[in-house]
């Protein structure tokens, strides 16, 4: 397995490959009588997710048999192989792990039942929103056309979502493992491996959208307020930093390991962070349950003087109401200024990240993409990439058009509230690029042959998604 090496990505969304034969971790503990009780070694069974799963008739709980077949490239309801010979395939799936902030994990584990239930629902909605973004932006089927690798539209990803509630250090840690199978049906009707470059390219954006949606969900359901630092992973106001630190033993162990092994040199910290993650990683204790740990958590907090009843005071008066997105335009302009000062051009994926981080009160995927689209379209055509420049993209190896962060910051200051007025709020905004993708899918499905008329549109769609080389 390969952990993403960017420290900010590790905090917001981890993404690594699941090698063939290494998928048992997700289902091996789903034994009768334990999953229902919520034991750490037997968390609730996963749930099927994604349009590709629905197309295969997979719904409800993940079973060990179905999951194991899918991980080996076999139809989950039989023995029919999905795709060609997979003997050379080494990656069974991609694990995308969405982690709630520590304050949210503490509310879920230690607040009263109705608060914990609201947190669980908000977390699930946020994960689903981020997965919807990835399904439309980042998932394609690999093809070889005239000796060049191309990407086709698909019927959608096939994922199992596994909810876990503790860290390996047995602290409250609400997170979801989304295991997306490395097999997908292309628009030409053929099954093959998916193009994993899209998942990695959009990981930061998906993680930021998860957190923006989570903030909006919990603000609407519980009326909480948020404090959001520049990296975009906010915490609920009222859950004390000392309490969060008390239940962050894994982070403390990683920091201690980094301190002990400190070596000077540029870039050393990034590589050591990944090493420290694995060096301090304990084995998971499958004998404990969340229910058995709660009294220990309460006792630990009481020993250092924390009154957990104060968690209830984080809940605000505005609950179960429709709340509008709050994109802080000053914060967005500052983020773009930092990118400019660092000498970096940005892609529209980077803009998605910055807009999501600027939504301190939360926002839907549609709202974040709406602001992003308005910003990108505001630039002069010479600063954007259109379909006619496909040949240039292929020669240069660009993933996406590079945008001038300084110009974008100027647009934010000049446009003001026009950027956030009348945004789509259903999370399904369709941009011009999405329409191109849909047209490409229909054409490729019609001709059933990627070497014919659908290829040019498929290329356009791959560039639009941002990960065609």
C-alpha positions as CSV (number, residue, x, y, z in Angstrom):
1,X,0.0,0.0,0.0
2,X,1.2,3.5,-0.8
3,X,0.2,6.4,1.4
4,X,-0.1,9.8,-0.2
5,X,2.9,11.8,0.8
6,X,1.5,15.3,0.9
7,X,1.0,16.1,4.7
8,X,-2.1,18.2,4.0
9,X,-3.7,15.4,1.9
10,X,-2.9,13.0,4.7
11,X,-4.9,15.2,7.1
12,X,-7.9,15.8,4.7
13,X,-8.1,12.6,2.7
14,X,-5.8,9.6,2.5
15,X,-5.7,7.5,-0.7
16,X,-3.8,4.4,-1.2
17,X,-3.9,1.3,-3.4
18,X,-5.1,-2.0,-2.1
19,X,-2.9,-4.8,-3.6
20,X,-4.3,-8.1,-4.8
21,X,-4.8,-10.4,-1.9
22,X,-4.7,-7.6,0.7
23,X,-8.4,-6.7,0.9
24,X,-9.3,-9.0,3.8
25,X,-8.9,-6.2,6.3
26,X,-12.2,-4.6,5.3
27,X,-14.4,-7.8,5.6
28,X,-12.5,-10.4,7.6
29,X,-14.0,-9.2,10.9
30,X,-17.6,-9.3,9.7
31,X,-18.5,-12.4,11.7
32,X,-22.0,-13.2,13.0
33,X,-22.8,-11.6,16.4
34,X,-20.0,-9.1,16.4
35,X,-20.9,-6.6,13.6
36,X,-24.2,-5.7,15.2
37,X,-22.6,-5.1,18.6
38,X,-20.2,-2.6,17.0
39,X,-17.0,-4.3,18.1
40,X,-13.8,-2.6,16.8
41,X,-12.8,-5.8,15.2
42,X,-16.4,-6.2,13.9
43,X,-17.6,-2.7,13.0
44,X,-21.0,-2.5,11.2
45,X,-20.8,-4.1,7.7
46,X,-20.0,-1.9,4.8
47,X,-22.6,-0.6,2.4
48,X,-22.5,-0.7,-1.4
49,X,-22.2,2.6,-3.1
50,X,-21.9,4.0,-6.6
51,X,-23.7,3.8,-9.9
52,X,-21.5,0.9,-11.0
53,X,-22.6,-1.1,-7.9
54,X,-26.3,-0.3,-8.7
55,X,-25.7,-1.5,-12.3
56,X,-24.5,-4.9,-10.9
57,X,-27.5,-5.1,-8.6
58,X,-25.4,-4.5,-5.5
59,X,-27.2,-2.7,-2.7
60,X,-27.4,-2.7,1.1
61,X,-24.8,-4.4,3.2
62,X,-21.5,-5.7,1.7
63,X,-21.0,-9.4,2.2
64,X,-17.6,-11.1,2.4
65,X,-18.4,-13.3,-0.6
66,X,-19.5,-10.5,-2.9
67,X,-16.6,-8.3,-1.9
68,X,-14.0,-11.0,-2.3
69,X,-15.2,-11.9,-5.8
70,X,-15.2,-8.2,-6.9
71,X,-11.7,-7.7,-5.6
72,X,-10.5,-10.6,-7.8
73,X,-12.3,-9.2,-10.9
74,X,-15.2,-11.6,-10.8
75,X,-18.9,-10.8,-10.9
76,X,-20.0,-10.5,-7.3
77,X,-23.0,-12.7,-7.9
78,X,-21.3,-15.5,-9.8
79,X,-18.0,-16.7,-11.4
80,X,-18.1,-14.6,-14.6
81,X,-14.8,-12.6,-15.0
82,X,-15.2,-8.9,-15.4
83,X,-12.9,-8.0,-18.2
84,X,-9.9,-9.6,-19.8
85,X,-7.2,-11.7,-18.3
86,X,-6.3,-10.1,-14.9
87,X,-3.2,-12.1,-14.2
88,X,-1.0,-9.0,-14.6
89,X,-3.2,-6.8,-12.4
90,X,-1.6,-6.0,-9.1
91,X,-4.0,-3.4,-7.7
92,X,-7.4,-4.8,-6.5
93,X,-8.9,-1.5,-5.4
94,X,-8.3,2.1,-4.2
95,X,-9.0,3.0,-0.5
96,X,-10.1,6.6,0.0
97,X,-10.4,7.3,3.7
98,X,-12.5,10.3,4.8
99,X,-11.7,11.3,8.4
100,X,-13.9,13.6,10.5
101,X,-12.2,16.3,12.6
102,X,-11.4,15.2,16.2
103,X,-14.1,17.5,17.6
104,X,-16.7,15.8,15.4
105,X,-15.4,12.3,16.5
106,X,-15.8,13.3,20.1
107,X,-19.3,14.5,19.6
108,X,-20.2,11.3,17.9
109,X,-18.6,9.1,20.6
110,X,-19.3,11.0,23.8
111,X,-22.3,13.4,23.3
112,X,-25.9,12.3,23.9
113,X,-27.5,9.9,21.6
114,X,-29.4,12.3,19.4
115,X,-26.3,14.4,18.8
116,X,-24.3,11.3,17.9
117,X,-27.0,10.3,15.5
118,X,-27.0,13.7,13.8
119,X,-23.2,13.5,13.5
120,X,-23.3,10.1,11.9
121,X,-25.9,11.2,9.4
122,X,-23.9,14.4,8.5
123,X,-20.8,12.3,8.1
124,X,-22.5,9.9,5.8
125,X,-24.0,12.7,3.7
126,X,-20.6,14.4,3.4
127,X,-18.9,11.2,2.3
128,X,-21.6,10.5,-0.3
129,X,-21.3,14.1,-1.6
130,X,-17.5,13.8,-2.1
131,X,-18.0,10.4,-3.8
132,X,-20.5,11.9,-6.2
133,X,-17.9,14.5,-7.2
134,X,-15.3,11.8,-7.8
135,X,-17.8,9.6,-9.8
136,X,-18.4,12.5,-12.2
137,X,-14.9,14.0,-12.3
138,X,-12.3,11.3,-11.7
139,X,-13.5,7.8,-12.8
140,X,-12.7,6.5,-16.3
141,X,-11.9,3.2,-18.1
142,X,-8.5,2.6,-19.6
143,X,-8.2,1.9,-23.3
144,X,-5.4,1.7,-25.8
145,X,-6.3,3.5,-29.1
146,X,-3.8,3.4,-31.9
147,X,-1.0,2.8,-29.4
148,X,-2.0,5.7,-27.1
149,X,-3.7,5.3,-23.7
150,X,-7.1,6.9,-23.7
151,X,-9.9,7.1,-21.1
152,X,-13.6,6.3,-21.7
153,X,-16.6,7.3,-19.7
154,X,-18.0,4.5,-17.5
155,X,-21.2,3.3,-15.9
156,X,-19.6,4.5,-12.6
157,X,-17.4,3.2,-9.8
158,X,-18.2,0.2,-7.6
159,X,-17.4,0.9,-4.0
160,X,-17.9,-0.5,-0.5
161,X,-18.1,2.1,2.3
162,X,-16.9,0.9,5.6
163,X,-17.5,3.0,8.7
164,X,-15.0,2.8,11.5
165,X,-15.2,4.7,14.8
166,X,-11.9,4.4,16.5
167,X,-8.2,4.9,15.8
168,X,-5.6,2.1,16.2
169,X,-4.7,3.8,19.5
170,X,-8.3,3.2,20.6
171,X,-9.3,6.9,20.6
172,X,-12.6,8.2,19.1
173,X,-11.9,8.6,15.4
174,X,-14.9,8.7,13.1
175,X,-13.8,7.8,9.5
176,X,-15.0,5.9,6.5
177,X,-12.9,3.7,4.2
178,X,-14.3,3.9,0.7
179,X,-12.9,0.9,-1.2
180,X,-13.3,1.4,-5.0
181,X,-12.8,-1.7,-7.1
182,X,-10.2,-1.5,-9.8
183,X,-12.7,-2.7,-12.4
184,X,-15.2,-0.7,-14.3
185,X,-17.5,-1.0,-17.3
186,X,-16.7,1.5,-20.1
187,X,-19.2,3.2,-22.3
188,X,-18.3,0.7,-25.0
189,X,-19.6,-2.2,-23.0
190,X,-16.2,-3.6,-22.1
191,X,-15.0,-4.2,-18.5
192,X,-11.4,-3.2,-17.6
193,X,-9.3,-1.6,-14.9
194,X,-10.2,2.0,-14.1
195,X,-7.7,4.8,-14.6
196,X,-6.5,5.5,-11.1
197,X,-4.9,8.8,-12.1
198,X,-8.2,10.6,-11.8
199,X,-8.6,9.5,-8.1
200,X,-5.2,10.8,-7.2
201,X,-5.6,14.0,-9.2
202,X,-8.8,14.9,-7.5
203,X,-8.0,13.6,-4.0
204,X,-7.4,17.1,-2.4
205,X,-10.5,18.5,-4.0
206,X,-12.7,15.5,-2.8
207,X,-11.3,15.8,0.7
208,X,-12.0,19.5,0.9
209,X,-15.5,19.0,-0.4
210,X,-16.1,16.3,2.3
211,X,-15.2,18.8,5.0
212,X,-17.2,21.7,3.5
213,X,-20.3,19.4,3.2
214,X,-19.8,18.1,6.8
215,X,-19.6,21.7,8.1
216,X,-22.9,22.6,6.3
217,X,-24.6,19.4,7.5
218,X,-23.7,19.8,11.2
219,X,-24.5,23.5,11.1
220,X,-28.0,22.7,9.8
221,X,-28.6,19.6,12.0
222,X,-27.0,20.8,15.3
223,X,-26.5,24.6,14.9
224,X,-22.8,24.3,15.7
225,X,-20.2,27.0,14.8
226,X,-16.8,26.3,13.2
227,X,-13.2,27.4,13.5
228,X,-11.4,26.6,10.2
229,X,-7.7,27.1,9.8
230,X,-6.1,27.6,6.4
231,X,-5.7,23.9,5.7
232,X,-9.5,23.6,5.7
233,X,-10.0,20.9,8.3
234,X,-12.1,22.8,10.9
235,X,-13.3,21.9,14.4
236,X,-16.5,22.6,16.2
237,X,-16.3,25.7,18.4
238,X,-16.7,24.7,22.1
239,X,-14.8,21.4,22.0
240,X,-11.7,22.4,23.8
241,X,-8.3,22.0,22.1
242,X,-7.0,20.2,25.2
243,X,-9.7,17.6,25.0
244,X,-9.0,17.1,21.3
245,X,-5.4,16.6,22.1
246,X,-6.1,14.2,24.9
247,X,-7.8,11.8,22.5
248,X,-5.2,12.1,19.7
249,X,-2.7,9.6,20.8
250,X,-1.8,8.6,17.2
251,X,-0.9,12.1,16.3
252,X,1.2,12.5,19.5
253,X,3.1,9.3,18.7
254,X,3.8,10.5,15.2
255,X,5.0,13.9,16.4
256,X,7.3,12.2,19.0
257,X,8.7,9.9,16.3
258,X,9.4,12.9,14.0
259,X,11.1,14.8,16.9
260,X,13.4,11.8,17.7
261,X,14.4,11.2,14.1
262,X,14.7,14.8,13.0
263,X,17.2,15.3,10.3
264,X,17.9,18.6,8.5
265,X,17.4,18.9,4.7
266,X,14.8,20.3,2.3
267,X,11.8,18.0,1.8
268,X,12.9,15.7,4.5
269,X,9.8,16.3,6.6
270,X,7.4,15.1,3.9
271,X,9.0,11.7,3.5
272,X,9.5,11.3,7.3
273,X,5.8,11.9,7.9
274,X,4.9,8.9,5.9
275,X,7.6,6.8,7.6
276,X,6.4,8.0,11.0
277,X,2.8,7.0,10.2
278,X,3.8,3.4,9.7
279,X,6.6,3.3,12.3
280,X,4.1,4.2,15.1
281,X,1.1,2.2,13.8
282,X,0.0,-0.3,16.3
283,X,-2.0,-3.5,15.6
284,X,-5.7,-3.1,15.8
285,X,-7.2,-4.7,19.0
286,X,-10.1,-6.8,17.7
287,X,-11.2,-7.7,21.3
288,X,-12.6,-4.4,22.2
289,X,-15.9,-2.7,21.4
290,X,-16.8,0.9,21.2
291,X,-19.3,0.4,24.0
292,X,-16.6,-1.0,26.3
293,X,-14.3,1.9,25.6
294,X,-16.8,4.7,26.4
295,X,-16.4,4.4,30.2
296,X,-12.6,4.5,29.8
297,X,-12.8,7.6,27.6
298,X,-15.0,9.3,30.2
299,X,-12.7,8.3,33.0
300,X,-9.7,9.6,31.1
301,X,-11.3,13.0,30.5
302,X,-12.4,13.2,34.2
303,X,-8.9,12.5,35.4
304,X,-7.6,15.7,33.8
305,X,-10.6,17.8,34.7
306,X,-12.8,17.8,31.6
307,X,-16.6,17.8,32.0
308,X,-18.0,16.0,29.0
309,X,-21.5,17.4,29.7
310,X,-20.1,20.6,28.3
311,X,-20.2,19.0,24.8
312,X,-23.9,19.6,24.8
313,X,-23.2,23.4,24.9
314,X,-21.7,23.3,21.5
315,X,-25.2,22.7,20.0
316,X,-26.7,26.0,18.8
317,X,-30.3,27.1,18.7
318,X,-30.6,26.9,14.9
319,X,-31.3,23.2,14.1
320,X,-33.2,21.4,11.4
321,X,-33.2,24.6,9.3
322,X,-32.2,25.3,5.7
323,X,-28.9,27.2,5.9
324,X,-27.2,29.0,3.2
325,X,-23.6,28.5,2.2
326,X,-21.0,30.9,3.6
327,X,-18.1,31.4,1.3
328,X,-15.7,34.0,2.8
329,X,-14.5,35.9,-0.2
330,X,-11.7,37.6,1.7
331,X,-10.5,34.2,2.8
332,X,-10.7,33.0,-0.8
333,X,-8.7,36.0,-2.1
334,X,-6.1,35.4,0.5
335,X,-5.7,31.8,-0.5
336,X,-5.2,32.8,-4.1
337,X,-2.7,35.5,-3.0
338,X,-0.7,32.9,-1.1
339,X,-0.5,30.7,-4.2
340,X,0.6,33.7,-6.3
341,X,3.3,34.7,-3.7
342,X,4.6,31.1,-3.8
343,X,5.0,31.5,-7.6
344,X,2.4,28.8,-8.3
345,X,-0.1,28.7,-11.0
346,X,-3.3,26.8,-10.1
347,X,-5.7,24.4,-11.8
348,X,-9.4,24.4,-11.4
349,X,-9.0,21.5,-9.0
350,X,-6.9,23.8,-6.8
351,X,-9.6,26.4,-7.0
352,X,-12.2,23.9,-5.8
353,X,-9.9,23.3,-2.7
354,X,-9.6,27.0,-2.0
355,X,-13.3,27.7,-2.4
356,X,-14.2,24.8,-0.1
357,X,-11.7,26.0,2.5
358,X,-13.2,29.5,2.3
359,X,-16.7,28.1,3.0
360,X,-16.2,28.4,6.8
361,X,-19.9,27.7,7.4
362,X,-20.0,24.9,4.9
363,X,-21.3,24.5,1.3
364,X,-22.6,21.8,-1.0
365,X,-20.5,20.4,-3.9
366,X,-22.8,22.3,-6.3
367,X,-22.1,25.6,-4.6
368,X,-18.3,25.1,-4.5
369,X,-18.2,24.1,-8.1
370,X,-20.5,27.0,-9.0
371,X,-18.1,29.5,-7.6
372,X,-15.2,27.7,-9.1
373,X,-16.8,27.7,-12.6
374,X,-17.6,31.4,-12.4
375,X,-14.0,32.2,-11.4
376,X,-12.5,30.1,-14.2
377,X,-14.9,31.3,-16.9
378,X,-14.1,34.9,-15.9
379,X,-10.6,34.7,-17.2
380,X,-9.8,35.7,-20.7
381,X,-9.9,32.8,-23.2
382,X,-6.1,32.9,-23.5
383,X,-5.8,31.7,-19.9
384,X,-8.1,28.8,-20.3
385,X,-7.8,25.5,-22.1
386,X,-10.5,24.6,-24.7
387,X,-11.1,21.4,-26.6
388,X,-9.3,22.8,-29.7
389,X,-6.0,22.8,-27.7
390,X,-6.0,19.0,-27.2
391,X,-2.9,18.5,-29.4
392,X,-1.0,21.1,-27.2
393,X,-2.0,19.3,-24.1
394,X,-0.8,16.0,-25.5
395,X,2.6,17.4,-26.4
396,X,3.1,19.3,-23.2
397,X,1.8,16.7,-20.8
398,X,-0.4,19.1,-19.0
399,X,-3.2,17.7,-16.8
400,X,-5.2,20.9,-16.7
401,X,-5.0,24.4,-17.8
402,X,-2.8,26.5,-15.6
403,X,-4.6,29.5,-14.2
404,X,-3.0,32.7,-12.9
405,X,-3.7,32.8,-9.2
406,X,-3.2,36.6,-9.1
407,X,-5.8,37.2,-11.8
408,X,-8.2,35.0,-10.0
409,X,-7.7,36.9,-6.8
410,X,-8.4,40.1,-8.7
411,X,-11.7,38.6,-10.0
412,X,-12.8,37.7,-6.5
413,X,-12.2,41.3,-5.3
414,X,-13.8,42.8,-8.3
415,X,-16.9,40.5,-8.5
416,X,-17.7,40.4,-4.8
417,X,-21.1,38.9,-4.0
418,X,-21.8,38.2,-7.6
419,X,-19.7,35.1,-7.3
420,X,-21.9,33.5,-4.6
421,X,-25.3,34.8,-5.7
422,X,-28.0,32.3,-6.9
423,X,-25.7,29.3,-6.8
424,X,-27.0,25.8,-7.5
425,X,-27.7,24.1,-4.1
426,X,-28.4,20.5,-5.1
427,X,-24.8,19.5,-5.5
428,X,-25.4,18.5,-9.2
429,X,-24.3,21.6,-11.1
430,X,-23.7,20.7,-14.7
431,X,-20.9,22.6,-16.4
432,X,-20.1,22.8,-20.0
433,X,-17.4,20.3,-19.5
434,X,-19.9,17.8,-17.9
435,X,-22.2,18.2,-20.9
436,X,-19.2,17.3,-23.1
437,X,-18.6,14.3,-21.0
438,X,-22.2,13.1,-21.3
439,X,-22.1,13.6,-25.0
440,X,-18.9,11.6,-25.2
441,X,-20.5,8.8,-23.2
442,X,-23.5,8.6,-25.4
443,X,-21.4,8.6,-28.6
444,X,-19.0,6.0,-27.3
445,X,-21.9,3.8,-26.2
446,X,-23.5,4.2,-29.6
447,X,-20.6,3.2,-31.7
448,X,-19.3,0.5,-29.2
449,X,-15.8,1.1,-30.7
450,X,-13.3,3.5,-29.2
451,X,-11.3,3.6,-32.4
452,X,-14.2,5.3,-34.3
453,X,-16.1,8.6,-34.0
454,X,-16.3,8.7,-30.2
455,X,-12.6,9.0,-29.7
456,X,-12.2,12.7,-30.2
457,X,-15.1,13.4,-27.8
458,X,-13.6,10.9,-25.3
459,X,-10.3,12.8,-25.5
460,X,-12.1,16.1,-24.8
461,X,-13.9,14.5,-21.8
462,X,-10.6,13.2,-20.4
463,X,-9.0,16.6,-20.7
464,X,-12.0,18.2,-19.1
465,X,-11.8,15.9,-16.1
466,X,-8.2,16.9,-15.6
467,X,-6.2,13.8,-15.7
468,X,-5.5,12.8,-19.3
469,X,-1.9,13.0,-20.2
